[in-house]
Amino acid sequence: MWIRDEFEKNCDCLNERESDLHCFLSMQTEKARARMLRQEELLAQVGEAEARRRFPLLGMTLGVKDNLCVEGFPATCASKMLEHYVPVYTATAVDRALAAGAILMGKTNMDEFAMGSSTETSCFGPTRNPWDRERVPGGSSGGSAAAVAAGMARAALGTDSGGSVRQPAALCGVVGMKPTYGKISRCGLIAYASSFDEIGTLTRNVEDAARLLAVMEGYDGRDDSMCREAPTSDYRSALAGGAAGLRIGIPQGWLGEGLSEDVKRALLAAVERFRTAGAEIETTELPLTEYAVPVYHVLSFAEAGSNLGRYHGVLFGRRAEREALEEMYDATRARYLETEVKRRILLGTFVLAGGNYDVYYRQAERVRQSLRRNFDRAFRRYDLLLGPTTATTAWKLGEKLADPMAMYLSDSYTAAANLTGLPAVSVPCGSDSRGLPVGMQLIAPAYREDMLLRAAAAWERIRENDA
Ligand code: GLN
């Protein structure tokens, strides 16, 4: 039956490529197999329609990023600090996906505490890009994106605070979606920057993204402050909507300086195809997007500095034993956190200290508000905004590791949707001259995931028909 066939295919890919690509930090394929067999039995007993009614995600193998808690299973955040940490509860989103039938294959590799764009800051070694093993898969959800691209799992969960689902999706040639901030509970997501952190999906196609979202979204009392009972819609009929009549704006600045020729060519070709299918597309002004990266970094570092204050060796994770308490805090952090995490804690503390608060933090918060207004204004004229997901395709391992600024700039097109909390998706859109995947990003108004999915599915069909 198909459940077993799909599962065996995933396992074959795992056996063949995992030792080379290193997508997973821990696996539980035996437990997964047992679950698959139970589902197969159910399918035989009650038939496809009834089995799917009970389990909407029947047979869907799932990788889960290692900053999401699963009870009894390590959640390391790819950090030595949490190397032996085993959560005592399961993240709401994961819980809902599993209750709907998803089959957990394992926990995926990531940048340490989700801080990075290449999965190279993982303390347990980098993930490689399935399209070219000398290149990065993107990050920070690089393990999730690579696992799906390599066929090791049908879908994976990631987190996206500045682009960490969409950017690796683009670099690995899969669909990466983050919904509106507040649509999916953050309960069980180990915090990096709380006003940005979101759970998103990495899938082979748009339909699977919609199915996962439908199961995971909705109010959760365990994330009461942010998670809302938001308007939901019938995503299945949205998927059938088509491109005709969609009004789409392309922020002028996203086609300018910094964008590689390869990505631009693929993107403009996609825009032409979209137009032929009936979408109305034009370029537009969207002021302040050029400040998205610095503003995101000031605010997210400030939040990271305070969130990571909990790792002092007392409550969670590792401890470096010392006689005096202060010394223990210092030694624990010095020994068990790596460079990028330390850099963010230090810079985050700096932007909040004394007079710096007004100069950096408050100023960044103001720009964030203005940016929100500018997006609102744009959405009075357009159903969606469109642009590249990344400036370039996947780069070589090690190429940007010593240059934090170059690494940070890879969030240039993604960070705005985190600053504004808007739903956004990256869909594959052709390839560069080396054959590496290019991603196209779509952004919708708040809570208009239906619109986002409609356009993404329409684009997917255009591509399939062209192929
Ligand atoms: N690449 C971004 C960063 O380094 C995004 C991280 C994220 O979304 N978790 O901060």
Boltz pocket constraint, residues with backbone or C-beta under 6 A from the ligand:
constraints:
  - pocket:
      binder: B
      contacts: [[A, 113], [A, 114], [A, 115], [A, 116], [A, 117], [A, 139], [A, 140], [A, 159], [A, 160], [A, 161], [A, 162], [A, 163], [A, 164], [A, 165], [A, 192], [A, 407], [A, 408], [A, 411]]
      max_distance: 6.0
